[in-house]
Amino acid sequence: MVSRLHCKDYTTKRLIDYATKFILTLKITFFKMRPTKKYKGALMDENKFKEIIKFAIDKEVEAFNFYTEASQNTKYSGGKELFLSLAKDEEGHRKLLQNLNMEKVAQKRIEKVPDLKISDYMVEVEMKPDLSYADMLRIAMKREEKALKLYNDMKESNTDEDLKKLFTLLANEEAKHKLKLEKIYDDEILK
């Protein structure tokens, strides 16, 4: 299993510091829960909301760190570009969460993303120096599979429709990453 990566450079440290400071100063009061039997007319607990968003930001920072390290460790030039592209996407997810605008999230279109299920049949590979490109892809696919499951679980465990939409959007983004990695693995490794 891949453990959380340590900050190796100043930029990554700054991203983590920024995310932490943002969460501590976040003041969101416009999230009213939809009337339900359980929470009729209740306001969402601000601390719970902050905790959920902070957790999601931490996961995006962790993914950014992984892809940044993977881009530095792979010897395959196409792999460097792929992992840097995925790191950039994860940074975009972090920014979305930090600058949360639910009106923009509500306007985003969710696309149906096919699942090749290649990663479903893979065993966990431990991150270590000098991994092959195929092993790096396996780790990345498993990470995206877990992120997809996490966001789907978070969507299902929330009663707030705005949070459900946010987690559906994030799950959709992770599904796109998983599909991209599975297609590359299928085309370049399994052929």
matplotlib code that plots the C-alpha trace (Angstrom):
import matplotlib.pyplot as plt

x = [0.0, 1.3, 1.8, 1.4, 4.4, 6.5, 6.9, 10.1, 10.0, 8.9, 6.0, 4.3, 4.9, 3.3, 0.3, -0.2, 0.2, -2.2, -4.8, -4.5, -4.8, -7.7, -9.6, -9.0, -10.4, -13.3, -16.6, -19.4, -22.9, -25.0, -25.1, -28.6, -29.5, -32.4, -35.5, -35.5, -37.0, -33.8, -32.6, -35.8, -34.8, -31.4, -28.3, -25.3, -22.8, -20.0, -17.3, -18.5, -18.5, -15.0, -13.9, -15.3, -13.7, -10.4, -10.3, -11.0, -8.3, -5.8, -6.6, -6.0, -2.7, -1.7, -2.5, -0.6, 2.4, 2.2, 2.0, 4.7, 7.0, 6.0, 6.9, 10.4, 11.0, 9.8, 12.4, 9.8, 9.4, 5.7, 5.2, 6.7, 4.2, 1.3, 2.1, 2.7, -0.7, -2.4, -0.6, -1.9, -5.5, -5.2, -4.0, -7.1, -9.3, -7.6, -8.3, -11.9, -12.3, -10.4, -12.3, -15.6, -18.4, -21.4, -23.2, -20.3, -20.3, -24.1, -23.5, -20.9, -22.0, -21.4, -20.4, -20.9, -17.4, -17.0, -15.2, -12.8, -12.3, -8.7, -7.6, -10.3, -8.2, -4.8, -3.0, -1.5, 2.1, 4.2, 5.8, 9.6, 12.4, 13.1, 9.7, 8.9, 6.5, 3.9, 4.1, 3.8, 0.7, -0.7, -0.2, -1.8, -4.8, -5.3, -5.1, -7.7, -9.9, -9.7, -10.3, -13.4, -14.8, -14.0, -15.9, -18.8, -19.0, -18.9, -21.7, -23.8, -23.2, -24.3, -27.8, -27.0, -27.7, -25.0, -22.3, -23.7, -23.3, -19.7, -18.7, -20.4, -18.3, -15.1, -15.9, -16.4, -13.0, -11.3, -13.2, -11.8, -8.3, -8.9, -10.1, -7.2, -4.7, -6.5, -6.5, -2.8, -2.1, -4.3, -2.6, 1.0, 1.4, -1.2, -1.0]
y = [0.0, 3.5, 5.6, 9.4, 11.0, 13.6, 17.1, 17.1, 20.6, 24.1, 24.3, 21.2, 22.4, 25.8, 24.0, 22.0, 25.1, 27.0, 24.3, 24.1, 27.8, 28.0, 25.3, 27.1, 30.3, 28.9, 30.7, 29.1, 29.7, 29.3, 25.5, 24.7, 21.1, 20.1, 19.3, 15.6, 13.6, 13.5, 17.1, 19.0, 22.7, 22.1, 24.0, 21.9, 21.8, 24.2, 22.1, 18.9, 20.7, 22.0, 18.5, 16.9, 19.5, 19.4, 15.6, 15.9, 18.6, 16.3, 13.5, 15.8, 17.0, 13.4, 12.5, 15.6, 14.5, 10.9, 12.0, 14.6, 11.9, 9.4, 11.9, 12.4, 8.6, 7.2, 6.7, 6.6, 10.0, 9.5, 8.5, 11.8, 13.8, 11.5, 11.8, 15.6, 16.0, 14.0, 16.1, 19.2, 17.7, 16.9, 20.4, 21.7, 19.5, 21.0, 24.5, 23.7, 22.5, 25.5, 28.1, 26.3, 27.9, 25.6, 27.6, 26.7, 23.1, 22.9, 24.1, 21.4, 18.6, 15.1, 12.7, 9.0, 7.5, 3.8, 1.5, -0.9, -2.6, -3.5, -2.2, -4.3, -7.4, -6.0, -6.6, -3.7, -2.8, -1.1, 2.3, 2.0, 3.5, 2.0, 0.6, -0.2, 2.0, -0.8, -1.0, 2.8, 2.6, -0.2, 1.9, 5.0, 2.9, 1.5, 5.0, 6.3, 3.3, 4.1, 7.8, 7.0, 4.7, 7.3, 10.1, 7.7, 6.7, 10.3, 11.1, 8.3, 9.1, 12.8, 14.0, 17.5, 17.7, 20.3, 18.0, 15.0, 17.1, 18.0, 14.4, 13.2, 15.7, 14.7, 11.0, 11.6, 13.3, 10.3, 8.0, 9.9, 9.4, 5.7, 5.3, 7.2, 5.1, 1.8, 2.7, 3.4, 0.2, -1.8, -0.2, -0.2, -3.0, -5.6, -5.5]
z = [0.0, -0.8, 2.2, 2.3, 0.6, 2.4, 1.0, -1.0, -2.4, -1.4, -3.8, -2.4, 1.2, 0.2, -1.2, 2.0, 4.2, 2.0, 2.2, 6.0, 6.4, 4.1, 6.0, 9.3, 7.9, 5.9, 6.7, 4.8, 6.0, 2.8, 3.0, 4.2, 4.2, 2.0, 4.2, 5.0, 7.8, 9.7, 9.3, 8.7, 8.3, 10.0, 9.1, 8.2, 11.0, 9.8, 11.6, 9.8, 6.5, 7.1, 8.1, 4.9, 2.6, 4.5, 4.1, 0.4, 0.0, 1.8, -0.6, -3.6, -2.2, -1.5, -5.1, -6.4, -4.4, -5.7, -9.4, -8.9, -7.4, -10.1, -12.8, -11.3, -10.9, -14.2, -16.9, -19.7, -21.2, -22.0, -18.3, -17.2, -19.3, -18.2, -14.5, -14.7, -16.4, -13.7, -11.0, -12.7, -12.7, -9.0, -8.3, -10.1, -7.9, -4.8, -6.1, -6.8, -3.2, -1.7, -3.8, -3.5, -5.4, -5.4, -8.1, -10.5, -9.3, -9.9, -13.5, -14.3, -16.6, -15.4, -18.2, -18.1, -17.9, -19.0, -16.6, -18.2, -14.8, -15.5, -12.1, -10.4, -11.1, -10.1, -6.9, -4.9, -5.7, -3.2, -4.2, -4.2, -6.3, -9.7, -10.4, -14.0, -16.0, -15.8, -12.0, -11.8, -13.9, -11.7, -8.6, -10.3, -11.4, -7.9, -6.4, -8.8, -8.1, -4.4, -4.9, -7.1, -4.4, -1.7, -3.4, -4.3, -0.6, 0.5, -1.9, -0.6, 3.1, 2.8, 2.8, 1.5, -2.2, -2.8, -1.3, -3.3, -6.5, -5.5, -4.7, -7.9, -9.8, -8.0, -8.5, -12.2, -12.5, -10.8, -13.1, -16.1, -14.6, -14.1, -17.6, -19.0, -17.1, -18.0, -21.7, -21.6, -19.7, -22.1, -25.2, -24.0, -21.5, -22.3, -26.1]

ax = plt.figure().add_subplot(projection="3d")
ax.plot(x, y, z, "-o")
ax.set_aspect("equal")
plt.show()
